[in-house]
């Protein structure tokens, strides 16, 4: 602790944001809505955070951060080390820090804060940002859905949710109500009951070589689809 301050207060002091980013009522910095030309998705790839150095088509790629916390902590611990590498990419998804049931609510708050702080910091430096949204039970919603401007393009993961579909759908519906996303990029399988406008790709498609992500072609704009209830589309 620094002069009696907890970790959250410490990081808020040591990691200020210098532009006009606002904070919400939870003290979470708000990632602004970035505008994307959907026609550009037609020739866009994904690159995992671990592969940003070796990836070959950076200007046509979006960085995703579905990694263990110890991997994405490298960005939090030393963000300026990665800024030159990330600048070459089309857009950056914020880190998928752990959020799960039975996790201490203060740890969840800190992880959401780090997710949003990194997104705001990147926007401050001129990067396009796609917020990664995660949630657990109902008591996490106020924190997990804070710090993102309404109407943003967002990315979520359905990995590990197939055995807790009701919990997932409850949170998904609340997320839509609060954030009103213009496009939801789904990492994993679609789950029955999801409605909205989606861009979806499978987790298994990322594992084209052992123990690592391979670059993955993002679905072209023609494959963006809308679900309004009553129908279910999966890959």
VMD Tcl script that draws the C-alpha trace (Angstrom):
set ca {
  {0.00 0.00 0.00}
  {1.10 3.59 -0.66}
  {0.24 5.86 2.27}
  {-2.67 3.62 3.24}
  {-4.07 3.32 -0.29}
  {-5.29 0.03 -1.68}
  {-4.15 -1.45 -5.01}
  {-7.00 0.13 -6.96}
  {-6.24 3.62 -5.60}
  {-2.51 3.08 -6.13}
  {-2.89 2.14 -9.79}
  {-5.29 5.01 -10.41}
  {-2.59 7.42 -9.19}
  {0.37 5.74 -10.86}
  {-1.45 5.22 -14.16}
  {-3.35 8.42 -14.92}
  {-5.09 9.11 -18.22}
  {-4.18 12.49 -19.64}
  {-6.81 13.08 -22.31}
  {-10.50 13.79 -21.89}
  {-11.51 10.24 -20.95}
  {-14.31 10.19 -18.38}
  {-14.84 7.87 -15.42}
  {-18.19 6.29 -14.58}
  {-19.81 6.09 -11.16}
  {-17.72 3.02 -10.34}
  {-14.51 4.92 -10.98}
  {-13.90 2.91 -14.14}
  {-12.45 4.81 -17.15}
  {-14.84 4.80 -20.12}
  {-13.65 3.40 -23.44}
  {-15.09 5.57 -26.19}
  {-16.95 4.16 -29.17}
  {-14.61 3.77 -32.12}
  {-16.08 3.98 -35.62}
  {-15.32 1.11 -37.98}
  {-15.94 0.93 -41.71}
  {-17.52 -2.49 -41.99}
  {-16.35 -2.85 -45.59}
  {-12.81 -3.12 -44.21}
  {-13.68 -6.31 -42.30}
  {-13.74 -8.11 -45.63}
  {-9.97 -8.49 -45.62}
  {-9.16 -8.52 -41.90}
  {-7.26 -11.12 -39.88}
  {-6.88 -11.84 -36.19}
  {-3.60 -12.00 -34.32}
  {-3.19 -13.31 -30.80}
  {-1.31 -11.03 -28.42}
  {1.46 -13.63 -28.09}
  {2.11 -13.44 -31.83}
  {2.29 -9.68 -32.36}
  {6.00 -9.71 -33.09}
  {5.99 -12.47 -35.71}
  {2.62 -11.76 -37.35}
  {3.03 -10.92 -41.04}
  {-0.05 -8.86 -41.94}
  {-0.25 -6.40 -39.10}
  {-1.96 -3.59 -41.01}
  {-4.83 -5.95 -41.88}
  {-5.16 -7.57 -38.43}
  {-6.92 -7.10 -35.11}
  {-5.14 -8.15 -31.92}
  {-7.17 -10.38 -29.56}
  {-6.19 -11.03 -25.94}
  {-7.88 -14.26 -24.87}
  {-4.88 -15.42 -22.86}
  {-4.06 -16.44 -19.31}
  {-3.71 -13.46 -17.01}
  {0.03 -13.99 -16.62}
  {0.44 -13.41 -20.37}
  {-1.65 -10.25 -20.68}
  {-0.20 -8.92 -17.41}
  {2.89 -8.13 -19.47}
  {0.95 -5.36 -21.18}
  {-0.31 -4.02 -17.85}
  {3.09 -4.17 -16.20}
  {4.95 -2.44 -19.02}
  {2.49 -0.91 -21.51}
  {4.97 1.38 -23.24}
  {7.10 -1.59 -24.24}
  {4.26 -2.87 -26.46}
  {2.93 0.38 -27.91}
  {5.27 0.45 -30.94}
  {4.38 -3.17 -31.79}
  {0.62 -2.61 -31.42}
  {0.65 0.59 -33.48}
  {1.10 -1.48 -36.63}
  {-2.29 -3.21 -36.20}
  {-5.73 -2.16 -37.41}
  {-7.36 -2.41 -33.96}
  {-6.72 -3.82 -30.50}
  {-9.13 -5.81 -28.30}
  {-8.74 -5.15 -24.60}
  {-7.36 -7.94 -22.34}
  {-9.67 -10.74 -21.23}
  {-8.76 -10.64 -17.53}
  {-10.36 -13.29 -15.30}
  {-13.96 -12.78 -14.16}
  {-15.79 -15.79 -12.76}
  {-18.32 -16.80 -10.05}
  {-16.98 -17.02 -6.48}
  {-14.18 -14.61 -7.38}
  {-13.76 -11.78 -4.88}
  {-15.71 -8.76 -6.13}
  {-12.71 -6.49 -5.48}
  {-10.55 -8.66 -7.73}
  {-13.24 -8.48 -10.41}
  {-13.37 -4.72 -10.09}
  {-9.60 -4.46 -10.42}
  {-9.58 -6.71 -13.50}
  {-12.35 -4.70 -15.18}
  {-10.48 -1.52 -14.29}
  {-7.32 -2.86 -15.95}
  {-9.28 -3.91 -19.05}
  {-10.78 -0.43 -19.44}
  {-7.63 1.47 -18.45}
  {-5.61 -0.28 -21.14}
  {-8.34 0.43 -23.70}
  {-8.45 4.12 -22.78}
  {-4.66 4.37 -22.77}
  {-4.53 2.88 -26.27}
  {-7.22 5.28 -27.50}
  {-5.29 8.13 -25.93}
  {-2.31 7.13 -28.09}
  {-4.39 6.96 -31.28}
  {-5.23 3.23 -31.50}
  {-8.64 1.85 -32.42}
  {-10.01 -0.26 -29.56}
  {-12.59 -3.05 -29.30}
  {-13.66 -3.64 -25.66}
  {-13.59 -7.26 -24.47}
  {-16.64 -7.83 -22.24}
  {-16.93 -10.58 -19.64}
  {-19.25 -11.17 -16.68}
  {-20.16 -13.70 -14.00}
  {-23.28 -13.67 -11.80}
  {-25.80 -10.85 -11.43}
  {-23.87 -9.18 -8.62}
  {-21.02 -8.47 -11.07}
  {-23.09 -6.68 -13.73}
  {-22.67 -3.13 -12.44}
  {-18.91 -3.49 -12.59}
  {-18.56 -5.75 -15.63}
  {-20.73 -3.59 -17.88}
  {-19.23 -0.29 -16.83}
  {-16.63 1.75 -18.67}
  {-17.85 1.18 -22.26}
  {-19.68 3.75 -24.35}
  {-23.06 2.65 -25.71}
  {-23.16 1.56 -29.34}
  {-19.59 0.23 -29.43}
  {-18.35 -2.79 -31.35}
  {-17.47 -5.32 -28.64}
  {-16.01 -8.82 -28.44}
  {-17.09 -11.64 -26.09}
  {-16.16 -15.28 -25.56}
  {-18.53 -18.22 -25.09}
  {-15.75 -20.63 -24.12}
  {-16.66 -22.62 -21.02}
  {-20.26 -21.34 -21.05}
  {-22.01 -24.35 -22.58}
  {-22.68 -25.90 -19.16}
  {-23.97 -22.61 -17.72}
  {-26.14 -21.37 -20.55}
  {-28.77 -19.74 -18.33}
  {-26.14 -17.75 -16.45}
  {-24.52 -16.75 -19.72}
  {-27.78 -15.68 -21.42}
  {-28.91 -13.70 -18.37}
  {-25.69 -11.73 -18.42}
  {-25.67 -11.46 -22.20}
  {-29.15 -9.94 -22.25}
  {-28.24 -7.48 -19.51}
  {-25.06 -6.55 -21.38}
  {-27.07 -5.81 -24.52}
  {-29.55 -3.72 -22.55}
  {-26.85 -1.61 -20.95}
  {-24.29 -1.31 -23.76}
  {-26.48 -1.52 -26.90}
  {-23.53 -2.83 -28.97}
  {-23.60 -2.12 -32.70}
  {-21.79 -5.40 -33.43}
  {-20.92 -8.36 -31.20}
  {-17.85 -10.34 -32.21}
  {-18.19 -13.84 -30.75}
  {-15.15 -15.96 -29.95}
  {-16.51 -19.52 -29.74}
  {-19.81 -21.21 -30.50}
  {-23.13 -19.38 -30.62}
  {-25.44 -20.16 -27.70}
  {-29.16 -20.54 -28.24}
  {-31.02 -17.45 -27.06}
  {-28.43 -14.91 -28.23}
  {-29.92 -12.08 -30.28}
  {-28.25 -9.16 -31.99}
  {-25.85 -8.52 -34.86}
  {-22.87 -10.86 -34.81}
  {-19.55 -11.75 -36.33}
  {-18.60 -15.24 -35.11}
  {-15.65 -17.57 -35.36}
  {-14.70 -20.82 -33.66}
  {-12.12 -21.30 -30.94}
  {-10.82 -24.47 -32.59}
  {-9.93 -22.55 -35.75}
  {-7.25 -20.67 -33.81}
  {-5.30 -23.83 -33.00}
  {-3.70 -24.64 -36.32}
  {-0.36 -25.34 -34.68}
  {0.42 -26.91 -31.32}
  {0.09 -24.78 -28.16}
  {-0.33 -21.53 -30.05}
  {-2.79 -19.47 -32.04}
  {-2.46 -19.33 -35.78}
  {-3.64 -16.27 -37.64}
  {-7.32 -16.58 -38.44}
  {-9.20 -14.94 -41.26}
  {-12.07 -12.93 -39.85}
  {-15.43 -13.59 -41.41}
  {-16.19 -11.12 -44.24}
  {-18.94 -8.55 -43.82}
  {-21.32 -10.75 -45.82}
  {-21.18 -13.23 -42.92}
  {-22.29 -10.73 -40.32}
  {-25.71 -11.99 -39.31}
  {-28.61 -10.86 -37.14}
  {-30.63 -12.99 -34.72}
  {-33.94 -11.59 -33.54}
  {-35.14 -14.56 -31.51}
  {-36.87 -17.75 -32.53}
  {-33.97 -18.87 -34.69}
  {-30.52 -20.17 -33.93}
  {-27.56 -20.14 -36.26}
  {-24.26 -21.81 -35.49}
  {-21.27 -22.62 -37.57}
}
mol new
graphics top color blue
foreach p $ca { graphics top sphere $p radius 0.5 }
foreach p [lrange $ca 0 end-1] q [lrange $ca 1 end] { graphics top cylinder $p $q radius 0.2 }
display resetview
